[in-house]
């Protein structure tokens, strides 16, 4: 697996497939588009909502295990009420973190694409 977090795109290679994931929202990724005559041309595209959702989900899970699990340890066995409360609060923590990260990533994408359009108009 090769991941370049500070580049335009990252390649995550699995056992059966290869997929491109976009980690940096303020930089466009290069995508090859096929024209009518069959020529392949590189086109810059911003981060898609699907990429933002994938990155937000991964970061939410990391924050759940790194932050929530450390501040609220798993309850002892036999305490069903505490376990239910822990799970409900954990789900709300995950949803809150996902929403915040998704909104941040899509906002950064919009800012980055508008800045790229402004610089291209000046040229």
N, C-alpha and C positions, 0 to 999 in steps of 0.2 A: 504494500500500500504506500502510495506517495502522496503527501499532502503538502501543498505550498500555501500557507495561510496569507502571505503578503503579496502573492501574485494575483493575476487576473482570474485564474481558475484553478481548480484542484481536481486531480484524478483519483478516484477511489476505485480500486480494482478488486472485485470479488472473485469467487471461484468460477462462477458461470457467466458473469456479465461485467461490463465496464460502463461506468456512469460518470458523468461530469457534474460536480456539485459546485455551486458558486458561494464562496464564503465571504468575500469582501464586497459589501453593498455599495460603496461609493465608487467602485471601479467597474467599468463594463467588462463583460466577458466576450471573447471572440467566438463567433459561431459561423460555421461554413454553410452558406446558402447556395442552393443550386438554381441557376437561372433557366430561362426558357430553352436556351441552346445547349444546356448541359454543362456549362462552365461553373466551377465552384469559386465563389468569392467570399472573403471574410467580411462579416458584418458584426458591429459592436451592439450588444444587447444588454440592458440593465438586468439586475437580479429579478427573477420572477417571484410571484407570490408563493409558488410551490417550493422554490429554494429557500425563501424566507421562513416558511412554515417548518421545513425540515431542520434548518439550522436552529430555529427557536425551540423546537421539540428536543433536540439534542442538548442544547444549553439548559433547558428547563430541567431535564433529568439530572444533569450534572449538578445544578444548583440544589435540587432536591436531596441528593445523596451527600453533597458537601456541606450544605447549610442547614436544611431542615432536619436531617437525620442526626446532625451533631447537636443541635439545640434542643431537639425533642427526641430523646432516645426511645427505642421501641419498648412498649410496656411489657411487664412480666407476664408469663402465661397464667391463665386463670382469671384475668381481669378483663372480662368481655366489654364492659362499659368503657374502660380506658382504651382498649384496642379500637373500638368503634369511633371514639372521639379522635384518636390519633389518625385513623384512616380518613375521616371526613376532613379534618384540618389539613392533612397531606394533599388530598385532592384539590382543595381550594388553593393551597400554596402552589401546586403545579399549574392550575388554570391561570392564576394571577401572574405567575412568572412567564408562562407562555404568551399571554396577551401583551404584557409589557415588552417582552423581547420581540415579538412579531411586529408590534407597532413601531418600535425603535428601528428595526431593520427595514421595514417598508418606508419609513420616514427618511432614513439615510439614503435609500435608493432613490427616492424622489428628489432629494437635495442634490445627490450626485449626478443624476441625469439632467436636471435643470442647469447645473453648473457646466456640464459637458456641452449642452446645447448653446449656452451663452459663449463659451470659448470658441466653439465652431463657427458661430455667427460673426465673431470678431475677425476670424481668419478669412 
